[in-house]
Amino acid sequence: MFDPEKIDELKKKQSAWQEKIESRLSKTPERQKTFTTISEIPVQRTYTPADIPHLDYEKDLAFPGEYPFTRGVQPTMYRGRFWTMRQYAGFADAEESNRRYKYLLEQGQTGLSVAFDLPTQIGYDSDHPLARGEVGKVGVAIDSLKDMEILFNGIPLDKVSTSMTINAPAAILLAMYIGVAEKQGVSSKDLNGTIQNDILKEYTSRGTYIFPPQPSLRIITNIFEYCSKEVPKWNSISISGYHIREAGSTAVQEVAFTLANGLAYVEAAQKAGLEVDVIGPRLSFFFNAHLDFFEEIAKYRAARRLWARLMKERFGSKDPRTMTLRFHTQTAGCSLTAQQPKNNIVRVAFQALSAVLGGTQSLHTNSMDEALALPSEEAVQVALRTQQLIAYETGVTETIDPLAGSFYIENLTNTIEEKAMDYLRKIDELGGAAAAIEKGFIQMEIQESAFRYQKAVETGDRVVVGINKFQTKEPPPSGLLRVDPVVQNRQINKIIQLKQSRDKAGVLSCLAGLKKAAQGPDNLMPPILEAVRAYATLGEICDTLRSVFGEYTAVSTL
């Protein structure tokens, strides 16, 4: 893209300029000796074409909507339509969450994003002893199809796009969603949305796993196969770097480990007899929007380009939709502070802007009070308005990939891609993502990065406003949303009433059929759906699968 002779000439001029600057540093020193991104990538004083001498526009960038999709997955991006504006919401029971969803839709939200409570995420009903004290606390409690019917009461499922952050029991929650649609008279073929369904990152970063890796991968590929035929508009997985980053990874590791998991899912699907261009178009991704503004923008661009090349070169994809990395973004929960919580509004605004400049398809903005409690309605409204202000008032959506061609952004994009590829080669040598997880490699890499970041904060090398600099005395927070402990009693009573009213013999028959299918090679989605329709509870279905697959025990990295 650049004349080699002019690049050589520019390098000489740049070197002379550097010498001139450094001769003055004794009188006017810089703030610190070295500058790096959060991922510890060195940052130069300035960037020129000499820092991207081999950049080939058609090969490395191309036009939006064209391979390798560095500049965006759609040819018109936000000039066509804005990203889907979501707020991750769910608390207490289905009735209370339903009211919050309707409020958000009234405020202009364009898609729902369901947060489930911890017992639901790990496959326990609200009346299980291990659920005590956790029901409805970090999300909504869903024990059966009856709860799901209440959750979406008055919300037409053929008119909204719904994302569900659920992993180990993803097949069951998807079946419940399909069951609600059936009762609304909506065909599963008309449903739009996403289930996270990304179990591999649970073993390294989040911990809400149930079954060991191999049966978990089987369930995931069963979902792929079922959705490709019965729920064709549904994204059957959201391969998540978000939680990898929340656990302490760098931006480079977030890209590398997320794509490594994606490769493992594609390989598992191929072993199950599914072609890459059958499942590929419905794969989606989920990334974190962290604090290093330019690094985050470059991260999204690098991830898009790397995924496109992997799908084409490693798997021989012929379908551009398979090569297209479509992703949802959430601002960084780990960056929120309980101290001076209004500062979080500013943090979230910059993080959201980086996601938009990086070309996200869907976005959730965290609320200012989430470091203290579940978000209040006022905080949720401010978070949603942040997205709307970016979309309608800033002008950043009028042209596509406006930072393309920035010497710094392109250099950073290249660097992140190269470093992520180095990690992928190492993971390949270990036998792939699942093997790297079983050996503790990915866990250890994340832990070491988390330690280095925390150490930098504690020593003051990395400033967090209101934490290690610019502290103030504050009154105790007020107006926080708290989940009433009575929610657990309500949920337990619902389960008692459900079990008294349903066809007990029919439930037992469905669960027996599911167990038999789990013991054999059959796709598990149809028997799970039958059990859900019979009002078997989430815990009963998970316990049936536990009896066949067992439970996973974490690998020690000490």
C-alpha positions, 0 to 999 in steps of 0.5 A: 500500500506504501512505496518502499522507498518512501517508507525507508525515507520516512523511517530515517526522518522518524528516527531523527525526530525521535532523537530530537525529542529524547534530547529534550526529555531531561528538561521536559520528561514524559509522565512515565518511562514506558507506555503500554496498553492494558494488554501490555502492548508497548505504545509508541509516541506516534505512528506513521506508515512505517509502522504498517509498511506491509498493510495491503488494503484489499487483503487486510482491510477490504470494504465493509461486508467483504472478506476478511470483514476487518471493517465490518460485517455489513456493507452499510453497517449503522447507516442501514440500522443501529445495533440491537440495544439490549439491557441485561435484566432479570431478578427475583421471580418471573412476574417482577422480571416481566414488569422490568422487560416491559419497562425497558421495551417502553424506554426504546430497548430493541431486544431482551437479554435475560439474566438467570439466577445462580440456581437456574444457571447450575441446574437446581430448582428453587427448592433445592438445599443448594439454592437457599439464599440465592433464588432470584438474587443475580437473575430471574428464577426459572424452574419450569415452563410455567415460569417462562410463560409468566416471564414473557407474558404479553411479550410477542416472541415473533416481534422481539429478539431475545438473548439468554445468558445460560450455558450448562442448561441452555438446551432446557431454557431454549426448549422452554422458550420454544414452549412459550412460543408454541403457546403464543401460536408462534412457530419456532422457525420465526424465533429470533435470538441467542442462547449463550451455550458456551460451556468451555469458558465456564471451565476457565472463567465463570464456573457455572458448569454442570457436566464434564466437557465431552457430554457438554460438547455433545449437548451443544452440537445437538443444539446446533443440529436441532436449531439448523432445522427447527429454529433457523433464525436462532443463534445457537451459541454466543461464544463468549470472551466477555467472561474470559476478560472479566476473569482477568485476561488481556484483550489479546487473550480474550480474542485468542481464547474465545476463538480457540473455543469457537474452533473447538465447537466447529470441530465438535460439530464436524465430528457429529456430521455437521458441515461448517457452512451449515452451522457457521452462519448461526454462530455468534460471539460475545465480547467485553468492552473494557477501558483501553479505548483504542485497544478495544476498537482494534481488538474487535477488528482483529477478531473479525479478520482472524476468524474469517481467515480461520474459517476459510483457511482451516475449515475450507468455508465457502459461505461468507456468512460462516466467515463473518464474526457477528458479536454482541458486546457488554461494557466491562462489569469488572471496571465498575467501582462502588466508590463514586458510582456516577463515574461509572456512567462515564466509563460505560459511555467510553466503553460503549463508544469503543464497541460501536466504533469497533462494529458491534451488532448488539450492545448492553451498557452496564448501569452505574450502580451495579457494583453495589446491587442489581440496577435500579430503574433510573440507572438502567434508563441512564445506561440505555440512554447512553446507547441512544445518545451515541446512536442519534447524537454523536455522528459516529454512525454516519460513516463505516469504520471511521478509524480505519487507516489510523496508523495506530489503530492498524498497527494495534489491530495487526499486533493483536491478531499476531499475538492472538495467533501465537496463542492459537498455535500453542493451544493447537499444540496442546490438542485444542481448547478442551485439552488446554483447559483440562491441562490448566493452561488457559486458566493459568494464563488468565490468572497470571494476567489478572494478578499483574493487572491487580498489582499495577492498580495496587502499586498505583502504576495503573490509575483507577479514578476514585480507587487509588487516586482522587478519592472522596468521602461519600455517604452510604449509598441509598435507593439500591434494589434489593431482592426480597427473601420472600421470593424463594418462598414464592418459588417453592410454593409455585413448584409445589402447586405445579407438581400437584397439578401436572400429569405425574406419570407423563413427566416420569415417562418423559424423563425416562425417555430423556435418560434413554436418549442420553445413554445412546447417540440420539439428539437430546433436544426433542426429549428435552422439549417433550419433558419441558412441555410436560412441565418437568422442572429444570432440576428434574431434567438436569438430575436426569442428565447428571445420572448419565453424564456425572458432574465436572470437578474443576482442575487445580492450577496450583 
